[in-house]
Amino acid sequence: MRSTQQFSITLPNEMADAVKSKVASGEYATESEVIREGLRALMARDRAVESWLHNQVGPAYDALKANPSRAVTIEDVRAKLAAELEDHQS
C-alpha cells in the first residue's frame, strides 16, 4: 500500500506563482514539497493553538470560574493600558 496520495488542487494565481517561485529559486525541488511544507507549518500552528488552549486558557477559565472576584472589567483594562501608554510617552 502506498504511503502517499495524489491530489489535484486549484490555487489562486498569486499562490500558484509563489509555489512556482519557491521551486524556481531552488529552495524546493518540487511543487509538492512546497505544499507539504505549508501543511506542516499549518499543522504546527494548530498544535500550538491547541496546546495554548489546553495549558493556559482552560486553566485560566477554570480559575476565574472558581473565583469570579479575580475578573477584571474592560474599563480596568482600558485604564491600565492608557496609563502604560502615557508612561511610555513621557
C-alpha positions in Angstrom: 0.0 0.0 0.0 1.3 3.5 -0.9 2.2 5.9 1.9 1.2 8.9 -0.3 -1.9 10.0 -2.1 -2.1 12.2 -5.2 -4.3 15.2 -5.2 -5.3 17.7 -7.8 -5.6 21.2 -6.3 -6.6 24.6 -7.6 -4.8 27.7 -6.3 -5.3 31.4 -6.9 -2.8 32.8 -9.4 -0.9 34.6 -6.7 -0.4 31.4 -4.6 0.5 29.3 -7.7 3.1 31.9 -8.6 4.5 31.7 -5.1 4.8 27.9 -5.3 6.5 28.1 -8.7 8.8 30.8 -7.4 10.0 28.6 -4.5 10.8 25.8 -6.9 12.5 28.1 -9.5 14.7 29.6 -6.8 15.9 26.1 -5.8 14.5 26.4 -2.3 12.4 23.3 -3.0 12.7 20.6 -5.6 9.0 20.3 -6.5 5.7 22.0 -6.1 4.6 19.1 -3.8 7.5 19.8 -1.4 6.3 23.4 -1.1 2.7 22.4 -0.4 3.9 19.7 2.1 6.0 22.4 3.9 3.0 24.7 4.1 0.8 21.9 5.5 3.5 21.1 8.1 3.5 24.7 9.2 -0.3 24.8 9.4 -0.3 21.6 11.4 2.4 23.0 13.8 0.3 26.2 14.3 -2.8 24.1 15.0 -0.8 22.1 17.6 0.5 25.3 19.2 -3.0 26.8 19.4 -4.4 23.5 20.9 -1.6 23.4 23.4 -2.2 27.1 24.4 -5.9 26.5 24.9 -5.3 23.3 26.9 -2.4 24.6 29.1 -3.2 28.3 29.5 -6.7 29.3 28.5 -8.5 26.3 30.1 -6.8 26.7 33.5 -7.3 30.4 33.5 -11.0 29.9 32.7 -11.3 27.3 35.5 -9.6 29.6 38.0 -11.9 32.5 37.1 -14.9 30.4 37.3 -13.8 29.1 40.8 -13.1 32.7 42.0 -15.1 35.3 40.0 -13.6 38.1 42.1 -10.4 37.7 40.0 -12.3 39.1 37.0 -11.1 42.4 35.5 -13.6 44.8 33.8 -12.9 46.2 30.3 -12.8 49.6 31.9 -10.0 48.5 34.2 -8.1 47.1 31.2 -8.5 50.3 29.2 -7.4 52.4 32.2 -4.3 50.3 32.7 -3.4 50.4 29.0 -3.9 54.1 28.9 -1.6 54.6 31.9 1.1 52.4 30.4 0.8 54.3 27.1 1.2 57.6 29.0 4.2 56.3 30.9 5.9 55.2 27.6 5.2 58.6 26.0 6.6 60.6 28.9 
